[in-house]
Structure formats: C-alpha cells, structure tokens
Amino acid sequence: GFHFMCFKSTFKTHKMKAENVSIVICCFNSASRLPETIKHLMAQKVPDGLKWELIVVDNASTDNTAQVARSLWFDDAPAPLRIVREPVPGLSHARRRGFDEARYELISFIDDDNWVAPNWVRLVSEIMTAHPEVGACGGQSEAVFETEPPDWFEEHAANFVVGRQGDKAGDVTWSRGNLWGAGLTIRKQAWADLVEKGFQPILSGRIGSKLSSGEDYEICYALRLAGWRLRYSDELAFKHFMPTSRLSIPYLSKLKA
C-alpha cells in the first residue's frame, strides 16, 4: 500500500503544465487581409491559466499593415499584441524574427489569410503539451472563396494549402514527412536545437509577390534529422481565404514551379 501511495503522489506532482502559446502572423502588405484574421483570434476561447500572445511581424510592408493590426486589437483583447518590424524581405526572415520575439514555448505561425477556429490556442497547447517529442504540428484547412471556384480547384487543392494533411490524425514523421507552413506550430526548444546544430535555411520563402516556397518543408526535414517528431491533427482547423486573383491557371503554374 505504501508504494502505491508514493506513486500516486509522485504522479500528481508530475502532471504536465500546459505550455503557453505565441501566435505569429508574418505580414507583407497585409492591411486588407488582416481584419478577418484578427477577428478570429479575438474570438479565442482559452482556459484560465493558459497564457498566449499575438506577434505581428511586419516584413518590409509598404502599406499600413502595422496601423491596421493595432487598430483591430482592442484594449479588452484576450491577449497582448506586439508589432515588430523585420526589414529584410522574405518569409524565412520574418519567421526567424517571430522565433526571436516569442515569449512562449509554442510558436504557432498563421498566415494573414488564415482564420483559425476559436479553440486553436487551446488545442495547440493541449497537443504539444501531451506530446513533448513533437517538434512541429499542423492542422487541416477549408477554403473560403471570394467568388465561385474553378472546376479544377479541388484536384489541386493541396497546392493551395487546402484540405487534410494526412489520411488519419497522429504521427506523420515518416508517413508524410512534412507539414504546411500555414498553421504550423513549432516548439521553441526544437528550433533552438536546430540553430545550435548550425541549421541555416537555404530557402528564403516568399519574398513579396514571388512565390518561391519550400522553406516549411525544409524546416520539417531538419526537425526530423534532429530526432523530433511531426504531428498532424484534424481538430486543429482553420479557414483559408482564396481571393479570385489566385484562382487562375498561371497562378497555379507558379505554385507548382
């Protein structure tokens, strides 16, 4: 009986403390897209004791991205907002600035056109706290169209970061091997581990309107090589806004290039 009592009390004290969350939006001329994105963040339902913050990285914008973000985040917002400027253009530079600025252990990158579900912050914390071996986690997205989508969209939805990232939720370290940059949550400790091992992204990510990508896959491969796991959750859901300007064959060709 004595041993059992000891075990029980030890277990209680070792209950994992929920990890806090930094949401990072990397922005380049995002003034027109931010209102809806921020509205969904304002609607987050977060349990007591779980801390989170919003960081807007203004990546060499030439519009009023910073002013718009500030005006949308009201005084009674559910978390503090910080706006930081990253003068070197390129998504990988903006992401790195996000890592440097984040106060919390879990860094969840959402794009300026991602409208996250109201349980996003809570789920990010729950999933990553329950799986300390996971370096990065991603979710599923649903397209919201500005106008009627073309017939070919569904066939190429994955190119537009739309749909599910696995046949089933769970560990995708080797079955899929990578995760989208949109809605990608990375553990700060895992990122620090990569930096310590000398990881330098080769791919810049998108720069302005140039659609070079692949930097999200690059970081996933680096995490795998360093021994971290990748995870996909169906529950982590966001809507991905699709403006009409993207729904063209030339745009699709650029994405596939």
C-alpha positions in Angstrom: 0.0 0.0 0.0 2.8 2.4 0.9 4.5 2.1 -2.5 1.2 2.7 -4.3 0.5 5.9 -2.2 4.0 7.1 -3.1 3.4 6.5 -6.8 0.1 8.4 -6.7 1.5 11.5 -5.1 4.5 11.5 -7.4 2.2 11.2 -10.4 0.2 14.2 -9.2 3.2 16.5 -8.9 4.5 15.5 -12.3 1.3 16.4 -14.2 2.5 18.3 -17.2 2.0 22.0 -17.1 0.2 23.4 -20.1 2.6 25.1 -22.5 1.9 28.7 -23.3 1.4 29.9 -26.9 2.8 32.7 -29.1 0.8 33.2 -32.3 2.9 34.8 -35.0 1.5 36.4 -38.2 4.2 37.2 -40.8 2.9 40.1 -42.9 3.8 41.7 -46.2 1.3 44.3 -47.2 -1.4 42.6 -45.3 -3.6 45.5 -44.4 -6.6 44.3 -46.5 -6.4 40.7 -45.3 -5.8 41.2 -41.5 -9.2 42.3 -40.3 -10.9 38.8 -40.7 -7.7 37.0 -39.5 -7.5 39.1 -36.4 -11.3 38.9 -35.7 -10.9 35.1 -35.4 -8.0 35.5 -33.0 -10.1 37.9 -30.9 -12.7 35.1 -30.6 -10.3 32.6 -29.0 -11.7 30.6 -26.0 -8.7 29.9 -23.8 -8.8 28.2 -20.4 -7.8 30.1 -17.3 -4.1 29.9 -16.6 -3.1 29.4 -20.3 -1.1 32.4 -21.5 -0.8 33.5 -25.1 0.2 36.5 -27.2 -0.1 37.8 -30.7 3.0 38.9 -32.6 2.6 40.6 -36.0 5.9 40.6 -37.9 5.7 43.5 -40.4 8.1 42.2 -43.1 9.1 45.2 -45.1 5.5 46.2 -45.9 4.9 49.4 -47.9 1.2 49.7 -46.8 -0.3 50.4 -43.4 -0.2 46.8 -42.1 1.1 47.8 -38.6 -1.5 50.6 -38.1 -4.3 48.3 -39.2 -3.2 45.5 -36.9 -3.0 47.9 -34.0 -6.4 49.4 -34.7 -8.1 46.0 -34.8 -6.7 44.7 -31.5 -8.9 46.3 -28.9 -8.0 47.2 -25.3 -10.0 44.3 -24.0 -8.4 41.8 -26.3 -7.8 38.3 -24.9 -4.0 38.6 -25.1 -1.3 41.2 -25.6 -0.3 42.3 -29.1 3.2 43.2 -30.2 4.1 44.5 -33.7 7.7 44.1 -34.7 9.4 45.1 -38.0 11.6 42.8 -40.0 13.2 44.9 -42.7 14.8 42.0 -44.6 12.2 40.8 -47.1 11.4 37.0 -47.2 9.2 34.7 -45.2 12.1 32.8 -43.6 13.5 36.1 -42.2 10.1 37.1 -40.9 9.7 33.6 -39.3 13.1 33.9 -37.7 12.1 37.3 -36.2 9.0 35.6 -34.9 11.1 32.9 -33.1 13.4 35.6 -31.6 10.5 37.7 -30.4 8.2 34.9 -29.0 8.0 34.8 -25.2 6.4 31.4 -25.0 7.5 27.8 -25.8 5.0 27.1 -28.6 5.1 29.3 -31.6 2.1 28.9 -33.9 2.6 30.6 -37.4 -0.6 31.5 -39.1 -0.8 33.3 -42.4 -2.5 36.7 -42.9 -5.4 34.8 -44.7 -5.8 32.0 -42.1 -9.0 32.2 -40.0 -8.4 29.9 -37.1 -11.1 28.1 -35.1 -11.9 29.5 -31.6 -10.2 26.6 -29.9 -6.9 27.0 -31.8 -4.7 28.3 -29.0 -6.2 25.7 -26.5 -5.6 22.8 -28.9 -2.1 23.9 -29.8 -1.2 23.9 -26.1 -3.0 20.6 -25.4 -1.5 18.6 -28.3 2.1 19.9 -27.9 2.0 19.5 -24.1 0.7 15.9 -24.4 3.5 15.1 -26.9 6.8 16.5 -25.8 8.6 14.6 -28.5 6.8 16.6 -31.2 8.8 19.4 -32.7 6.1 20.6 -35.1 2.4 20.1 -35.5 -0.1 21.1 -38.3 -3.8 21.1 -38.9 -6.4 21.0 -41.7 -7.8 23.8 -43.7 -11.0 24.6 -45.6 -11.1 27.1 -48.5 -13.3 30.2 -48.3 -13.7 31.6 -51.8 -14.2 35.2 -52.8 -16.0 34.1 -55.9 -17.1 30.7 -57.3 -14.0 28.4 -57.6 -13.0 27.0 -61.0 -13.8 23.3 -61.8 -10.1 22.3 -61.4 -9.6 23.7 -57.9 -10.5 20.5 -56.0 -8.0 18.4 -57.8 -5.2 20.9 -57.0 -6.4 22.0 -53.5 -3.3 20.7 -51.8 -1.2 23.2 -53.8 -3.2 25.9 -52.3 -2.8 24.6 -48.7 -6.4 23.4 -48.5 -7.6 20.1 -47.1 -6.2 17.5 -44.7 -2.5 16.7 -44.2 -2.9 13.0 -43.6 -5.2 10.1 -44.1 -5.5 10.0 -40.3 -4.5 12.2 -37.5 -1.4 11.4 -35.4 2.3 11.0 -36.0 3.3 11.8 -39.6 7.1 12.0 -39.1 7.8 9.3 -41.7 4.4 8.7 -43.4 4.1 12.2 -44.7 7.4 13.7 -43.6 6.4 17.4 -43.8 3.8 20.0 -42.8 2.4 23.2 -44.4 3.8 26.5 -43.2 0.3 27.8 -42.8 -0.9 26.9 -39.3 2.4 25.3 -38.4 3.2 25.2 -34.7 6.9 24.7 -33.8 8.3 24.1 -30.3 10.8 26.8 -29.4 13.2 24.2 -27.9 13.2 22.3 -31.2 14.0 25.4 -33.1 16.8 26.3 -30.6 18.1 22.7 -31.1 18.3 23.2 -34.9 20.1 26.6 -34.5 22.5 25.1 -32.1 23.3 22.4 -34.6 24.1 25.0 -37.2 20.8 24.9 -39.2 20.6 27.7 -41.8 17.6 27.8 -44.1 18.7 27.8 -47.7 15.2 28.7 -49.0 14.0 32.2 -48.4 10.3 31.5 -48.7 8.1 34.0 -50.4 9.5 37.4 -51.0 6.8 39.9 -51.8 4.8 38.6 -54.7 7.5 36.0 -55.7 6.1 32.6 -54.9 9.3 30.7 -54.0 8.4 28.3 -51.3 9.5 25.1 -49.7 11.1 26.6 -46.6 8.4 24.9 -44.4 9.3 21.5 -45.8 13.0 22.4 -45.2 12.4 23.0 -41.5 10.4 19.8 -41.2 13.2 17.8 -42.7 15.7 19.5 -40.4 13.5 18.7 -37.4 13.2 15.0 -38.4 17.0 14.8 -38.9 17.5 16.2 -35.4 15.2 13.5 -33.9 12.0 15.4 -33.4 8.5 14.1 -34.4 5.9 15.7 -36.7 2.2 15.5 -35.9 -1.0 16.2 -37.7 -4.3 17.0 -36.0 -7.7 17.0 -37.7 -9.1 19.1 -34.8 -6.7 22.0 -35.5 -8.8 23.7 -38.1 -8.6 26.9 -40.0 -10.3 28.5 -43.0 -8.0 29.7 -45.8 -9.3 32.7 -47.7 -9.0 32.4 -51.5 -9.2 35.6 -53.4 -10.2 35.5 -57.0 -6.8 36.6 -58.2 -5.3 33.3 -57.0 -7.8 31.1 -58.9 -6.1 31.2 -62.2 -4.0 28.6 -64.2 -1.0 30.9 -64.3 -1.0 31.3 -60.5 -1.4 27.5 -60.1 1.6 27.0 -62.5 3.7 29.3 -60.4 2.7 27.4 -57.2 3.7 24.1 -58.9 7.0 25.5 -60.3 
